[in-house]
C-alpha cells in the first residue's frame, strides 16, 4: 500500500495524540510533568516558589522601591512574591518524599535549595522572628508584612528538612538556632507574627478555630522535639487542653473534629490555606506518643479527608480548551495604590485591587476555583494516616492529577498535587 504524505502526517498526529492520552492516564507520568513544570517556571534564583508566571516562564518581580512603598499594596498580595514562606514550606514535603524514594543527589540538591530559601526568608529583616514573603529584584528587599500563613509552613518545611538528615552539622545548628529565635519571639508576643514598622504584628496562632489550633500545637511540639527544651513540652501540654472560642472547645477537641472552613469568606471552601493546618496535624500525629491524643489526631485527619473529598470534582469543571485571559502586568493595580500606614488601610487597598484584578485577569478566579481548591483538597485527602482508606480514594485523587493542564496554568497553586502524589504512592506501595 502506498503511504502518502497526508496519511503519514495523519498517522503521526494520531500517534502523538495517543501518547499524550497515555501520559494523561498515567499518574506517575503526570506527577513527573508537574514536578518538571514547577522547577522550569516557579522556583526563583533564591530557591523560593513564586505565585505565578506566564506559560513561557516570564514574570516581572517587584523592585526594592516597590516593596518599600508597598506597591501594589503593603501586604504584597497579588504580586508574584506573595507566598514564598507559605509555598516553600509546604512544597518541601513533596521534595523530601521524592528524595526518599529516589535517593538521587539531584533530588537532594532540590531539597537543600528549598530549605536554603526558607532560611533566607528568615534572615533579611532586622525584626526578630519575621518571615518574609519573597524577594525583590535585589534578592533582599521584601514587603513589610508576613502572616501566620507564611510562618507556619516555614516551621513545617524546616522541620521536615531536619528530619531527612541531609543537613550538615553546621547547617543543622544554624537552622535550629533560627527556629529557636523565631519561635521564642512569637511566643513572647503572645503567639502573634512579627511585622516590620509601622505594622508591628500581623496574624497569630493563639485563637480557638480549627484554622489556628493545630498551628500552635505543632510549633510547641516540634520545638520540644528539636531542642529538648522542657518549656516547649509544657506549653504544648497546656495548649492541648486549654479552652476558648465561641464553642468553648479545647485545641485537642478542635483537632479531633477536623477540618472546618472557619476562616475567610463565609460559605466558601478554602482548602489551600486550611491544608497547612491539616499538614501540621499530620506531623503532630507522627510525633505524638500519647495513645489517646494520637487517636484524636488520626480521627480529625480522617474527618478532614472526608470534607476535602467534596472539592475534588471541581477540577473536572475546568475546560483546558476555554481558559480565559491572564493579565501578567500586576502593576496595573497601582492605579488604586495610596499610602498605607496601617494594616487596615493595606487590607482596604488590597481588597479594591482584588476586584480590579478579577476584571483584568479572569483566569485568576478560574484557576483558584478549579485548580487551587481541588489540588489542595487532594493533598488533604492523602494526609489521613489509614493507607487502606487512601487506596480506595486514590482514583478520585488521580482524576484531579490527570485532568489539570499543568503546562497551561499560570498560577503555581497546583503544587500540592505533587505532595498528594507522593503520599498516595507511599500508601499504594505499602
C-alpha positions as CSV (number, residue, x, y, z in Angstrom):
1,X,0.0,0.0,0.0
2,X,1.3,3.4,-0.9
3,X,1.7,5.7,2.1
4,X,1.0,9.3,1.0
5,X,2.4,12.3,2.9
6,X,-1.1,13.2,4.1
7,X,-1.6,9.6,5.5
8,X,1.8,9.7,7.1
9,X,1.2,13.1,8.8
10,X,-2.3,11.9,10.0
11,X,-0.8,8.7,11.4
12,X,2.0,10.7,13.1
13,X,-0.5,13.1,14.6
14,X,-2.6,10.2,15.9
15,X,0.4,8.6,17.4
16,X,1.4,11.8,19.3
17,X,-2.2,12.3,20.5
18,X,-2.3,8.7,21.7
19,X,1.0,9.3,23.5
20,X,-0.4,12.3,25.2
21,X,-3.6,10.4,26.2
22,X,-1.5,7.6,27.7
23,X,0.6,10.2,29.6
24,X,-2.5,11.8,31.0
25,X,-3.8,8.4,32.1
26,X,-0.5,7.6,33.8
27,X,-0.5,9.3,37.3
28,X,3.3,8.8,37.6
29,X,3.9,10.5,34.2
30,X,1.6,13.4,35.2
31,X,3.3,13.8,38.5
32,X,6.7,13.9,36.8
33,X,5.4,16.5,34.3
34,X,4.0,18.6,37.2
35,X,7.4,18.4,39.0
36,X,9.2,19.5,35.9
37,X,6.9,22.4,35.3
38,X,7.3,23.7,38.9
39,X,11.1,23.7,38.5
40,X,11.0,25.1,35.0
41,X,8.9,28.1,35.9
42,X,8.2,28.7,39.5
43,X,11.4,28.3,41.6
44,X,13.2,31.7,41.7
45,X,17.0,32.2,41.8
46,X,16.9,32.2,45.6
47,X,15.2,28.8,45.9
48,X,11.7,30.2,46.6
49,X,8.5,29.1,45.0
50,X,6.7,32.1,43.5
51,X,3.0,32.7,42.8
52,X,2.7,33.0,39.0
53,X,4.4,33.2,35.7
54,X,3.2,33.3,32.1
55,X,3.3,29.8,30.4
56,X,6.7,30.6,28.9
57,X,8.1,31.4,32.4
58,X,8.3,35.2,32.1
59,X,7.5,37.2,35.2
60,X,8.2,40.7,36.5
61,X,9.5,40.7,40.0
62,X,8.9,43.8,42.3
63,X,11.7,46.2,42.7
64,X,13.2,47.2,46.1
65,X,11.5,50.6,45.8
66,X,8.1,49.0,45.1
67,X,8.4,46.8,48.2
68,X,9.5,49.8,50.3
69,X,6.4,51.8,49.2
70,X,4.1,48.9,49.4
71,X,3.2,48.5,45.8
72,X,0.8,47.1,44.7
73,X,0.0,47.0,48.5
74,X,1.9,46.7,51.7
75,X,0.8,43.1,52.2
76,X,2.5,42.1,48.9
77,X,-0.8,40.5,47.9
78,X,-1.4,39.9,44.1
79,X,2.4,40.2,43.4
80,X,4.4,37.2,42.2
81,X,6.3,37.1,45.5
82,X,3.3,36.9,47.8
83,X,3.7,33.4,49.3
84,X,7.3,32.3,49.5
85,X,7.3,31.1,53.1
86,X,3.8,29.5,52.6
87,X,4.5,27.7,49.4
88,X,8.1,26.7,50.0
89,X,7.4,25.2,53.4
90,X,4.6,23.1,52.1
91,X,6.3,22.1,48.9
92,X,9.3,20.8,50.8
93,X,7.1,17.8,51.8
94,X,6.9,16.7,48.1
95,X,10.6,17.4,47.6
96,X,11.6,15.3,50.7
97,X,9.3,12.4,49.7
98,X,10.7,12.5,46.2
99,X,14.3,12.3,47.5
100,X,13.4,9.5,50.0
101,X,12.1,7.4,47.0
102,X,15.0,8.2,44.6
103,X,18.0,8.9,46.9
104,X,19.3,10.8,43.8
105,X,21.7,13.6,44.5
106,X,19.8,15.9,42.1
107,X,16.7,15.5,44.3
108,X,18.7,16.0,47.5
109,X,20.0,19.3,45.9
110,X,16.4,20.4,45.3
111,X,15.5,19.8,49.0
112,X,18.6,21.7,50.1
113,X,17.8,24.6,47.8
114,X,14.2,24.9,49.1
115,X,15.4,24.8,52.7
116,X,18.0,27.4,52.0
117,X,15.3,29.6,50.5
118,X,13.3,29.3,53.8
119,X,16.4,30.3,55.8
120,X,16.9,33.3,53.6
121,X,13.3,34.4,54.1
122,X,14.0,34.5,57.8
123,X,17.3,36.3,57.5
124,X,16.6,39.5,55.6
125,X,14.9,41.6,58.3
126,X,16.1,43.4,61.4
127,X,12.8,42.4,63.1
128,X,13.4,39.3,65.2
129,X,11.0,36.4,64.2
130,X,9.9,38.0,60.9
131,X,9.4,35.7,57.9
132,X,9.4,37.5,54.6
133,X,7.1,36.6,51.7
134,X,9.7,36.7,49.0
135,X,12.4,38.8,47.5
136,X,12.5,41.9,45.2
137,X,14.9,42.1,42.3
138,X,17.9,42.7,44.5
139,X,17.3,39.3,46.3
140,X,16.9,41.0,49.7
141,X,14.2,43.7,49.8
142,X,10.7,42.5,50.7
143,X,7.3,43.6,51.8
144,X,6.9,44.6,55.5
145,X,4.2,42.1,56.5
146,X,4.2,38.4,56.6
147,X,1.4,36.3,58.2
148,X,0.5,33.2,60.0
149,X,0.1,31.5,56.6
150,X,3.7,32.3,55.8
151,X,5.2,31.4,59.1
152,X,3.6,28.1,59.9
153,X,4.7,26.4,56.7
154,X,8.2,27.9,57.3
155,X,8.4,25.9,60.6
156,X,7.0,22.8,59.0
157,X,9.3,22.8,56.0
158,X,12.5,23.3,58.1
159,X,11.4,20.6,60.5
160,X,10.8,18.2,57.5
161,X,14.3,19.1,56.2
162,X,15.9,18.4,59.5
163,X,14.2,15.0,59.7
164,X,15.9,13.9,56.4
165,X,19.4,14.1,57.8
166,X,20.6,15.9,54.7
167,X,21.7,19.0,56.6
168,X,25.4,19.2,57.6
169,X,26.2,19.7,61.3
170,X,26.8,23.4,60.8
171,X,23.7,23.8,58.7
172,X,21.6,21.9,61.3
173,X,22.9,24.1,64.1
174,X,22.1,27.3,62.1
175,X,18.5,26.0,61.3
176,X,17.9,25.1,65.0
177,X,19.2,28.5,66.1
178,X,16.8,30.2,63.7
179,X,13.9,28.1,64.7
180,X,14.6,28.9,68.4
181,X,14.9,32.7,67.6
182,X,11.7,32.8,65.7
183,X,9.6,30.6,67.9
184,X,10.8,32.3,71.1
185,X,9.9,35.7,69.7
186,X,6.4,34.6,68.5
187,X,5.7,33.1,71.9
188,X,7.0,36.2,73.6
189,X,4.5,38.2,71.5
190,X,1.5,36.1,72.6
191,X,1.8,33.9,69.6
192,X,1.5,36.8,67.1
193,X,3.5,37.1,64.0
194,X,6.1,39.9,64.0
195,X,5.9,42.5,61.2
196,X,8.2,45.4,60.2
197,X,7.4,49.0,61.1
198,X,4.9,50.6,61.2
199,X,2.8,47.5,61.4
200,X,4.1,45.7,64.5
201,X,2.4,42.3,64.2
202,X,0.0,40.6,61.8
203,X,-1.8,37.3,62.4
204,X,-1.4,34.7,65.1
205,X,-1.8,31.2,66.3
206,X,-3.5,31.7,69.7
207,X,-7.2,31.6,68.7
208,X,-9.7,28.8,69.0
209,X,-10.6,27.9,65.5
210,X,-9.5,24.8,63.6
211,X,-7.6,27.3,61.4
212,X,-5.4,28.1,64.5
213,X,-5.4,25.2,66.9
214,X,-3.1,22.7,65.2
215,X,-0.7,25.6,64.3
216,X,0.2,26.5,67.9
217,X,0.3,22.8,69.0
218,X,2.6,21.9,66.2
219,X,5.1,24.7,66.8
220,X,5.3,23.9,70.5
221,X,5.5,20.1,70.0
222,X,8.1,20.5,67.2
223,X,10.2,22.9,69.2
224,X,10.4,20.4,72.0
225,X,11.3,17.6,69.6
226,X,14.1,19.7,68.1
227,X,15.5,21.3,71.2
228,X,14.6,19.1,74.1
229,X,13.6,22.3,76.0
230,X,11.0,21.2,78.6
231,X,9.3,24.6,78.5
232,X,8.0,23.8,75.0
233,X,6.6,20.5,76.1
234,X,4.8,22.2,79.0
235,X,3.5,24.8,76.6
236,X,2.2,22.0,74.3
237,X,0.5,20.0,77.1
238,X,-1.1,23.1,78.4
239,X,-2.3,24.3,75.0
240,X,-3.8,20.9,74.2
241,X,-6.5,21.2,76.9
242,X,-6.9,25.0,77.0
243,X,-10.4,26.0,76.0
244,X,-11.9,29.1,74.3
245,X,-13.7,30.4,71.3
246,X,-17.5,30.5,70.7
247,X,-17.9,26.8,71.4
248,X,-15.5,26.6,74.3
249,X,-13.7,23.7,72.8
250,X,-10.1,22.7,73.6
251,X,-7.5,22.6,70.9
252,X,-7.4,18.9,71.1
253,X,-11.2,18.7,70.6
254,X,-10.9,21.1,67.6
255,X,-8.2,18.8,66.1
256,X,-10.3,15.7,66.8
257,X,-13.2,17.2,65.0
258,X,-11.0,18.0,62.0
259,X,-11.3,20.5,59.1
260,X,-13.9,23.2,59.3
261,X,-13.9,26.1,57.0
262,X,-14.0,28.6,59.9
263,X,-11.9,31.4,58.4
264,X,-12.0,33.5,55.3
265,X,-15.2,34.2,53.3
266,X,-18.3,32.6,54.8
267,X,-19.7,29.7,52.9
268,X,-16.6,29.2,50.7
269,X,-14.2,26.2,50.7
270,X,-10.6,27.3,51.0
271,X,-8.6,24.2,51.3
272,X,-5.4,26.0,50.1
273,X,-5.0,27.8,53.4
274,X,-6.6,25.0,55.5
275,X,-4.2,22.5,54.0
276,X,-1.3,23.8,56.1
277,X,-3.3,23.2,59.3
278,X,-4.1,19.6,58.2
279,X,-0.4,19.1,57.2
280,X,0.8,20.1,60.7
281,X,-1.8,17.9,62.3
282,X,-0.4,15.0,60.3
283,X,3.0,16.0,61.7
284,X,1.6,16.1,65.2
285,X,0.2,12.6,64.7
286,X,3.6,11.4,63.6
287,X,5.3,12.9,66.7
288,X,2.7,12.1,69.4
289,X,3.4,9.3,71.9
290,X,0.2,9.5,74.0
291,X,-2.2,7.0,72.5
292,X,-5.4,9.0,73.3
293,X,-4.0,12.2,71.8
294,X,-2.7,10.4,68.8
295,X,-6.1,8.8,68.2
296,X,-7.8,12.2,68.3
297,X,-5.3,13.5,65.7
298,X,-6.0,10.5,63.5
299,X,-9.7,10.9,63.8
300,X,-9.5,14.5,62.8
301,X,-7.3,13.8,59.9
302,X,-9.8,11.2,58.6
303,X,-12.7,13.7,59.0
304,X,-10.7,16.3,57.2
305,X,-10.1,14.0,54.3
306,X,-13.8,13.3,54.1
307,X,-14.5,17.1,53.9
308,X,-11.8,17.6,51.3
309,X,-13.1,14.8,49.1
310,X,-16.1,17.0,48.3
311,X,-13.8,19.5,46.5
312,X,-12.1,17.0,44.1
313,X,-14.8,17.1,41.4
314,X,-14.3,20.8,40.9
315,X,-11.2,20.0,38.9
316,X,-13.3,18.4,36.2
317,X,-15.2,21.6,35.6
318,X,-12.0,23.3,34.2
319,X,-12.1,23.3,30.4
320,X,-8.5,23.4,29.1
321,X,-9.7,24.5,25.7
322,X,-11.5,27.5,27.1
323,X,-9.2,29.1,29.6
324,X,-9.9,32.8,29.9
325,X,-7.2,35.6,29.6
326,X,-4.5,36.2,32.1
327,X,-3.1,39.7,32.8
328,X,0.5,39.4,33.7
329,X,1.1,43.1,34.4
330,X,0.2,43.3,38.1
331,X,1.5,46.9,38.1
332,X,-1.8,47.9,36.6
333,X,-3.2,47.5,40.2
334,X,-1.1,50.5,41.2
335,X,-3.8,52.7,39.8
336,X,-5.6,52.1,43.1
337,X,-2.4,52.5,45.3
338,X,-2.3,55.0,48.1
339,X,-0.2,55.2,51.2
340,X,-1.0,52.5,53.8
341,X,0.1,53.4,57.3
342,X,-2.0,50.7,59.0
343,X,-2.9,47.1,58.4
344,X,-6.5,48.1,57.9
345,X,-5.6,50.5,55.2
346,X,-3.4,48.0,53.4
347,X,-6.2,45.5,53.5
348,X,-8.6,48.0,52.1
349,X,-6.3,48.8,49.2
350,X,-5.7,45.2,48.5
351,X,-9.4,44.4,48.5
352,X,-10.1,47.1,45.9
353,X,-7.2,45.8,43.8
354,X,-8.6,42.3,44.0
355,X,-11.8,43.4,42.5
356,X,-9.9,45.1,39.7
357,X,-7.7,42.1,39.1
358,X,-10.6,39.8,38.7
359,X,-11.9,42.1,35.9
360,X,-8.4,42.4,34.3
361,X,-7.5,38.8,34.6
362,X,-10.5,36.4,34.7
363,X,-8.0,33.5,34.6
364,X,-7.3,34.2,38.2
365,X,-10.8,33.2,39.5
366,X,-11.0,30.2,37.2
367,X,-7.6,28.7,38.4
368,X,-8.4,29.5,42.0
369,X,-11.7,27.7,42.0
370,X,-11.0,24.8,39.6
371,X,-7.2,24.2,40.3
372,X,-6.2,25.7,43.6
373,X,-9.1,24.3,45.6
374,X,-9.1,20.7,44.3
375,X,-5.3,20.5,44.3
376,X,-5.1,21.5,48.0
377,X,-8.0,19.3,48.8
378,X,-6.3,16.3,47.1
379,X,-3.3,16.7,49.4
380,X,-5.6,16.9,52.5
381,X,-7.2,13.6,51.4
382,X,-3.8,11.9,51.4
383,X,-2.8,13.2,54.8
384,X,-5.1,10.9,56.6
385,X,-3.0,8.0,58.0
386,X,-5.1,5.0,57.1
387,X,-3.4,3.6,54.0
388,X,-6.3,1.2,53.1
389,X,-8.8,4.1,53.0
390,X,-6.4,6.2,50.9
391,X,-6.0,3.4,48.4
392,X,-9.8,3.4,48.0
393,X,-9.7,7.1,47.4
394,X,-6.8,7.0,45.0
395,X,-8.8,7.1,41.8
396,X,-10.5,10.4,42.8
397,X,-7.1,12.0,43.6
398,X,-5.6,10.6,40.3
399,X,-8.5,12.1,38.3
400,X,-7.5,15.6,39.5
401,X,-3.9,15.0,38.5
402,X,-4.9,13.6,35.1
403,X,-7.3,16.4,34.2
404,X,-5.5,19.6,35.0
405,X,-3.5,21.1,32.1
406,X,-0.4,21.8,34.1
407,X,1.7,23.4,31.3
408,X,-1.1,25.9,30.5
409,X,-1.6,27.1,34.1
410,X,-0.2,30.5,35.2
411,X,-0.6,30.1,39.0
412,X,1.7,27.8,40.8
413,X,-1.0,26.7,43.2
414,X,-1.3,23.3,41.7
415,X,1.9,22.3,43.5
416,X,0.0,20.4,46.4
417,X,-0.8,17.8,43.8
418,X,2.9,16.7,43.9
419,X,2.6,16.5,47.7
420,X,-0.5,14.4,47.3
421,X,1.1,12.1,44.6
422,X,3.9,11.1,46.9
423,X,1.6,10.4,49.9
424,X,-0.6,8.4,47.5
425,X,2.4,6.5,46.2
426,X,3.5,5.6,49.7
427,X,0.1,4.3,50.6
428,X,-0.2,2.2,47.4
429,X,3.3,0.8,47.6
430,X,2.7,-0.1,51.3
